[in-house]
Amino acid sequence: MAAYGNELAVIIFARIKIITAGYCMADLYASLRSIVDQPQKLFQIILRVLKYLSLACLIFCAIGLTHAIKRIYPLWVNDAVTQGIIVGYQPTSWHQHSSTGGRVVTTQLPIVEFIVDKKPVRFIDHFGHDIQHLQATVPVIYAADQPELAIIDKDPLKNWLEVYIWLFGLICGVLGLKRFSQIRVSDL
């Protein structure tokens, strides 16, 4: 008799859960239906999402710009120029996504060695270089107080490209946040 009571309790509990889930689904359906039936409410939601995406872009770009400046700032302030030699290449792979699928792209990042105070210093240049053979001589910019922080000197735009990209993203985030904060649904 006790087993029958437990089974009955489980069945009743399960039915209550099903009914509750049904009510939740009905509420969700009604909420979605009211959003679709009222275009202004849909525009409000879209604008709110765009505003938060702009804010997320702003935060992400601010963090990226801070990281890039921390890494590159010593090269701006304490830079020294010398000649280095490409002593090897480090293969680096990443997955490239596209609408037709994806593929793995492999590139060779140059390992450059140069001499500072009669000590050899090596670094990997993450933007690569046009010269594709070993023992090629390349110009190097390095921080005088941190010689391991160095880049291959290409030209002013390419040298500081990382900072420019983050700065551009930061400006776009600010403009997007400003724009999406000013739009009102009644204006549409």
N, C-alpha and C positions, 0 to 999 in steps of 0.2 A: 504494500500500500504506500510506503514511503517513497519507493522508486517512482510510482505513478505521480505522486505529488511533485517530485523534482522535475520529471519530464514536463508536467503541466506548467510549472514555473518557467522552465526554459522556453517552452513554446510561447507563453504569454510575453516573456521578456523579448524574444525574437520578433514577435508581432509589433510590439511597442517600438522597437528599433526600426523596423521596416516602415511603420506609419510615420515616425519622426523623420526618417530619411526622405520619405515621400513629401512631407510638408516642406522640408528644406529644399528639395528639388523644385517644388511648386513655387516657393518664395524666390528661388534663383531664377526660375523661368519668368515669373512676373516682373522681377527687377530688370532682367534683360529685355523683356518685351516692352517695358515702359521706356527704357533707354532708346530702343529702336523706334518706337512710336513717337518719341519727342526728339527731333533732330537737334534742338538747342542743347539738350542734356548730353547728347552724343558729342557735339562740338566742345562742350565744357570738359568732358572727359578727355577728348583728344588733346585739347590745349593744355590741360593739366599734365598729361603724360609728356607732351613735348617740353613743357616747362621743367619737369623733373629730369628729363633726358638732358636738357641743356645744363641743368645744375650738375648732373653726374659728369657730363663732358668737362665742365668747368673745373670740378674737383680733380678728375683724372688728369687733365692737362696741367693743372697747377702742381700736382705731385710729380708728373713727368718733367716739367720744366725745372722744378727744384732739384730733382735728381741729376738732370743734365747739367745744370749750372754748377752743382757741387762737384761734378766730375770734371767739367771743362774749365771752371773758373780759374784754377791754378795755372792753366795754360795761357789764359788771357793776361794774368798779372805777372807771373814769374816765368814767362816763356823764354826758352833758349832754342836756337836753331843749330842743327848739325846735319851730318850725312850719316845714313844708316845703310845696311845691306840686308836684302831679303835672304834669309837663311833657310826658309822652309815655308810650307803651307799647311794650315790646319783645315781639314775638311769639316764643313758644317752643313747639316741637313735640316730642313724644315718641311712641313706638309703644306702645300699650296692648295687651297680650296677653290673650286670653280663650279659653275652651274652644271657642267657636264661630268663632274666627279672631282677627283683630286689627284695630285701627283706629289712625289717627294722631289724636292729641288735640293741639289747639293752644290755648294760653292766652296772655293778655296780662299781662306783668309790668310793674308801674308803674315809671316812671323819675321819681324824686323829686329836686327841687332845693331846697336850703336855703342860707342865708347864715351863714358863720362868719368873723369878723374882716373883714367887708366883701368876702369872696371867695365866689363861688358854688361849691357842692359838689354833685355829682350822684351818685346811686347807684341801683341797680336792686334793688328789694325782691323777694326770691325767694319769699316766701310770699303775695305779692299783697295786695289790700285789697278791702273791700266796695265802696268808692267807685269807680265805673266811668266817671268823666268827667274831662276835662282841666281844669286850673286849680283842682282841688279842694285845699283846705288840709287837711293831715294832720299829726298829731303825729309827731315824729321823735326817736329816741334815737340819739345818736352818741357816739363816744369822743372826749373833749376833745383828746387828743394825736394822734389819727388820725381826722380828720373824715370821711374817705372810708369808714370803717367805721361803717355806720349801718343802722338798720332802722326801719320804720314802727311806731310804738307802738300795739299793739292792746290787749292786756291781759296780765297776768303769765304766764298759762298759754301763750297763743299766742306771746308774744315769745320764750320759751325752749323752745318745743316740740321743736326739733331736739335739744337736750341731753337733754330728758326721754326722747325716743324711744331714743337711743343708750344712756342709762342703764338703761332698761327692758330692752333687748336684752342688755346686759352682765349684769344681775341674772339674767335667764332663762338665759343661758349658764352662769353659775356654778352655779345650781341644777340645771340639766340635767347638767352635768359631775359634780356631787356625787352626784346621783341615779343616773346610769348607772354610776358607779364603785362604788357600794355594792351593786348588784344582782348576785347570783350565780345561775348557771344552776340550781344545785341548789335554789334557793328558788322556782323557777317551777313 
